[in-house]
């Protein structure tokens, strides 16, 4: 795939992810939408990493770690609260 095509695909994924984060009330849906939004730039960085850019490969590794961490947060909140509704989680603020 050429770089302009990847940029358009990446932008589309970012837009879809942001719309999903704004319109959903479930923490799991918000986190998945955030991951979709993060995959957009990851596509471009993956193409750059394929050409030997070390910084792009490091970004992809950090992105993968953040994906696992956000899933762990969602599971922890669900276990403690019994719900993943964003409105109910806001009550946790002090």
C-alpha positions as CSV (number, residue, x, y, z in Angstrom):
1,X,0.0,0.0,0.0
2,X,1.3,3.5,-0.8
3,X,1.8,6.1,1.9
4,X,-1.1,8.3,0.8
5,X,-3.5,5.4,0.9
6,X,-2.2,4.5,4.4
7,X,-2.7,8.1,5.5
8,X,-6.3,8.1,4.4
9,X,-7.0,4.7,6.0
10,X,-5.3,5.9,9.2
11,X,-7.3,9.1,9.2
12,X,-10.5,7.1,8.7
13,X,-9.7,4.9,11.7
14,X,-8.9,7.9,13.9
15,X,-12.3,9.5,13.0
16,X,-14.2,6.3,13.6
17,X,-12.4,5.8,17.0
18,X,-13.1,9.4,18.1
19,X,-16.8,9.1,17.2
20,X,-17.0,5.8,19.1
21,X,-15.4,7.4,22.2
22,X,-17.8,10.3,22.2
23,X,-21.0,8.3,21.5
24,X,-20.6,5.2,23.8
25,X,-21.3,4.9,27.5
26,X,-19.6,1.6,28.2
27,X,-16.0,1.7,29.4
28,X,-15.2,-1.3,27.2
29,X,-16.6,0.4,24.1
30,X,-14.7,3.6,24.9
31,X,-11.4,1.7,25.3
32,X,-12.0,-0.3,22.1
33,X,-12.8,3.0,20.3
34,X,-9.6,4.5,21.6
35,X,-7.6,1.5,20.4
36,X,-9.2,1.9,16.9
37,X,-8.2,5.5,17.0
38,X,-4.7,4.5,17.9
39,X,-4.5,2.0,15.1
40,X,-4.7,4.8,12.5
41,X,-1.2,6.2,13.3
42,X,0.1,2.7,14.0
43,X,-0.6,1.9,10.3
44,X,1.6,4.7,9.2
45,X,4.3,3.9,11.7
46,X,4.2,0.2,10.8
47,X,4.9,1.2,7.2
48,X,7.8,3.3,8.3
49,X,9.1,0.6,10.6
50,X,9.2,-1.8,7.7
51,X,11.7,0.6,6.1
52,X,14.1,0.5,9.1
53,X,12.9,3.4,11.2
54,X,13.6,2.4,14.8
55,X,11.5,5.1,16.4
56,X,8.4,3.7,14.5
57,X,9.1,0.2,15.8
58,X,9.3,1.6,19.4
59,X,6.0,3.4,18.9
60,X,4.4,0.1,17.9
61,X,5.7,-1.6,21.0
62,X,4.5,1.1,23.3
63,X,1.1,1.0,21.5
64,X,0.8,-2.7,22.1
65,X,1.7,-2.3,25.8
66,X,-0.9,0.5,26.2
67,X,-3.5,-1.8,24.6
68,X,-2.8,-4.5,27.2
69,X,-2.8,-1.9,30.0
70,X,-6.2,-0.4,29.0
71,X,-7.7,-3.9,28.9
72,X,-6.4,-4.6,32.4
73,X,-7.9,-1.3,33.7
74,X,-11.3,-2.2,32.2
75,X,-11.3,-5.6,33.8
76,X,-10.2,-4.2,37.2
77,X,-13.0,-1.6,37.1
78,X,-15.5,-4.2,36.1
79,X,-14.5,-6.5,39.0
80,X,-14.6,-3.7,41.6
81,X,-17.7,-1.9,40.4
82,X,-19.7,-4.7,38.7
83,X,-20.4,-2.3,35.9
84,X,-18.5,-0.7,33.0
85,X,-20.9,2.3,32.5
86,X,-18.9,5.5,32.3
87,X,-21.5,7.5,34.2
88,X,-21.2,5.2,37.2
89,X,-17.5,5.2,37.1
90,X,-17.4,9.0,37.3
91,X,-18.8,8.7,40.8
92,X,-15.4,7.3,41.9
93,X,-13.9,10.8,41.7
94,X,-13.3,12.3,45.1
